[in-house]
């Protein structure tokens, strides 16, 4: 048993010596090749151009509007408002009604209610049911109820288009079938 272990160590030493001998000649060849390659290569670094001279901008607050002034936007909007040709505008000063706090897509028409001389639409938002009549405001786009039928509520909204002009848009809430 001692002999086989001794043979293993001897074999291991021979293999390591062989590998070390081979690697030494390979390293010399690589070093020689690197030196030859360095002699043949000529490095050419282009000269950098001069940096551009910085010319600071002198801001004169007396002659122009301050670009960081929050009132600048208000001034531009006021000019656009004056140029607007549309006579249609929502009444911004009136008191908001409760149904104007919710968007139209959150409302469902669940029925109608008739009292002498008046017809009400029953509009459900979450689990609350509201009564609304013609002339009431609904939705978040200045919507006004213009008509109430058995199966729908007609609404006229006033919204701004891309140019900032106010335009009228029609919407409708239809009676929702109960799910059983």
C-alpha positions as CSV (number, residue, x, y, z in Angstrom):
1,X,0.0,0.0,0.0
2,X,2.9,2.3,0.7
3,X,4.4,1.6,-2.6
4,X,1.3,2.6,-4.6
5,X,1.1,5.8,-2.7
6,X,4.7,6.5,-3.4
7,X,4.2,5.9,-7.1
8,X,1.3,8.3,-7.2
9,X,3.4,11.1,-5.7
10,X,6.2,10.4,-8.1
11,X,3.8,10.5,-11.1
12,X,2.3,13.7,-9.8
13,X,5.7,15.4,-9.5
14,X,6.7,14.3,-13.1
15,X,3.5,15.7,-14.5
16,X,3.8,19.0,-12.8
17,X,7.4,19.3,-13.9
18,X,6.4,18.6,-17.5
19,X,3.7,21.2,-17.4
20,X,6.0,23.8,-15.9
21,X,8.6,23.1,-18.5
22,X,6.1,23.5,-21.3
23,X,4.6,26.7,-20.0
24,X,8.0,28.4,-19.7
25,X,8.7,28.1,-23.4
26,X,5.2,29.3,-24.3
27,X,5.6,32.3,-22.1
28,X,8.9,33.2,-23.8
29,X,7.2,32.9,-27.2
30,X,4.4,35.2,-26.2
31,X,6.8,37.8,-24.8
32,X,8.8,37.8,-28.0
33,X,5.6,38.1,-30.1
34,X,4.5,41.1,-27.9
35,X,7.8,42.9,-28.4
36,X,7.7,42.4,-32.2
37,X,4.1,43.6,-32.3
38,X,5.1,46.8,-30.3
39,X,7.8,47.6,-32.8
40,X,5.5,47.3,-35.8
41,X,2.6,49.4,-34.4
42,X,2.8,53.2,-34.7
43,X,0.5,55.1,-32.3
44,X,-1.3,58.1,-33.9
45,X,-3.4,60.2,-31.5
46,X,-5.1,63.1,-33.3
47,X,-4.7,66.5,-31.8
48,X,-7.7,67.7,-29.9
49,X,-9.5,70.8,-31.1
50,X,-9.6,73.9,-29.0
51,X,-12.7,74.1,-26.8
52,X,-15.4,76.6,-27.8
53,X,-15.3,79.7,-25.8
54,X,-18.3,80.1,-23.5
55,X,-20.2,83.4,-24.0
56,X,-22.5,84.0,-21.0
57,X,-26.0,85.3,-21.6
58,X,-26.7,88.5,-19.7
59,X,-30.3,88.5,-18.6
60,X,-31.9,91.9,-18.3
61,X,-35.0,91.6,-16.1
62,X,-36.2,95.1,-17.0
63,X,-36.7,94.3,-20.7
64,X,-38.3,90.8,-20.5
65,X,-40.7,88.7,-18.4
66,X,-38.9,86.5,-15.8
67,X,-39.0,82.9,-17.2
68,X,-39.4,81.5,-13.7
69,X,-42.3,83.8,-12.7
70,X,-45.5,81.7,-12.1
71,X,-47.6,84.7,-13.3
72,X,-46.1,84.3,-16.8
73,X,-48.5,81.4,-17.6
74,X,-51.5,83.5,-16.3
75,X,-50.5,86.4,-18.6
76,X,-50.4,84.1,-21.7
77,X,-53.7,82.4,-20.7
78,X,-55.3,85.9,-20.3
79,X,-54.1,86.9,-23.8
80,X,-55.5,83.7,-25.2
81,X,-58.8,84.2,-23.4
82,X,-59.1,87.7,-24.9
83,X,-58.5,86.3,-28.4
84,X,-61.0,83.5,-28.0
85,X,-63.9,83.8,-30.4
86,X,-66.2,81.4,-28.6
87,X,-69.0,83.0,-26.6
88,X,-69.7,79.6,-24.9
89,X,-68.2,79.5,-21.4
90,X,-69.2,77.6,-18.3
91,X,-70.3,79.6,-15.3
92,X,-67.2,79.2,-13.0
93,X,-68.7,81.4,-10.2
94,X,-71.8,79.4,-9.5
95,X,-72.1,77.0,-6.5
96,X,-71.2,73.4,-7.4
97,X,-73.9,70.7,-7.0
98,X,-73.2,67.4,-5.3
99,X,-73.3,65.3,-8.5
100,X,-70.5,67.4,-10.0
101,X,-68.0,65.8,-7.7
102,X,-68.2,62.5,-9.6
103,X,-67.3,61.7,-13.2
104,X,-70.1,60.5,-15.5
105,X,-68.6,57.0,-15.9
106,X,-69.0,56.5,-12.2
107,X,-72.8,57.2,-12.5
108,X,-75.5,54.7,-13.4
109,X,-79.1,55.5,-14.2
110,X,-81.2,53.0,-12.1
111,X,-84.7,54.4,-12.7
112,X,-87.0,57.4,-12.9
113,X,-89.4,59.0,-10.4
114,X,-92.4,61.1,-11.3
115,X,-94.0,63.7,-9.1
116,X,-96.8,66.0,-10.2
117,X,-95.2,68.2,-12.9
118,X,-91.7,66.9,-12.4
119,X,-89.7,63.9,-13.6
120,X,-86.5,62.9,-11.7
121,X,-83.8,60.5,-12.8
122,X,-82.4,58.2,-10.2
123,X,-78.7,58.1,-10.5
124,X,-76.6,55.7,-8.5
125,X,-72.9,56.4,-7.4
126,X,-71.4,53.5,-5.5
127,X,-74.2,52.6,-3.1
128,X,-75.8,56.1,-2.9
129,X,-78.9,57.0,-5.1
130,X,-79.4,60.7,-6.0
131,X,-82.5,62.4,-7.6
132,X,-81.7,64.7,-10.5
133,X,-84.0,66.8,-12.6
134,X,-83.7,68.7,-15.9
135,X,-81.4,71.7,-15.2
136,X,-79.2,70.0,-12.6
137,X,-75.5,69.8,-13.1
138,X,-73.7,66.4,-13.2
139,X,-70.2,65.2,-13.9
140,X,-66.9,67.0,-13.8
141,X,-67.2,68.7,-17.3
142,X,-69.9,71.3,-16.5
143,X,-72.6,68.8,-17.6
144,X,-76.3,69.8,-17.4
145,X,-79.2,67.5,-17.7
146,X,-81.2,68.5,-20.7
147,X,-83.8,65.7,-20.8
148,X,-85.0,62.6,-18.9
149,X,-86.6,59.7,-20.6
150,X,-87.8,56.3,-19.4
151,X,-84.5,54.7,-20.4
152,X,-81.9,57.5,-20.5
153,X,-80.7,60.9,-19.3
154,X,-79.5,63.4,-21.9
155,X,-76.6,65.6,-20.8
156,X,-74.9,68.6,-22.4
157,X,-71.3,69.1,-21.3
158,X,-69.0,72.1,-21.9
159,X,-65.4,71.1,-22.4
160,X,-62.2,72.8,-23.8
161,X,-60.8,71.7,-27.1
162,X,-57.1,71.6,-28.0
163,X,-57.0,75.3,-28.9
164,X,-58.6,76.3,-25.5
165,X,-62.0,77.2,-26.9
166,X,-65.1,75.9,-25.0
167,X,-67.3,73.5,-27.0
168,X,-70.5,71.7,-26.3
169,X,-70.5,67.9,-26.2
170,X,-73.5,65.6,-25.7
171,X,-73.5,62.7,-23.4
172,X,-76.1,60.1,-22.3
173,X,-76.6,57.9,-19.2
174,X,-78.7,54.9,-20.1
175,X,-80.8,52.8,-17.7
176,X,-78.8,49.9,-16.3
177,X,-80.5,46.5,-16.2
178,X,-80.5,44.9,-12.7
179,X,-78.4,41.8,-12.5
180,X,-80.2,38.8,-10.9
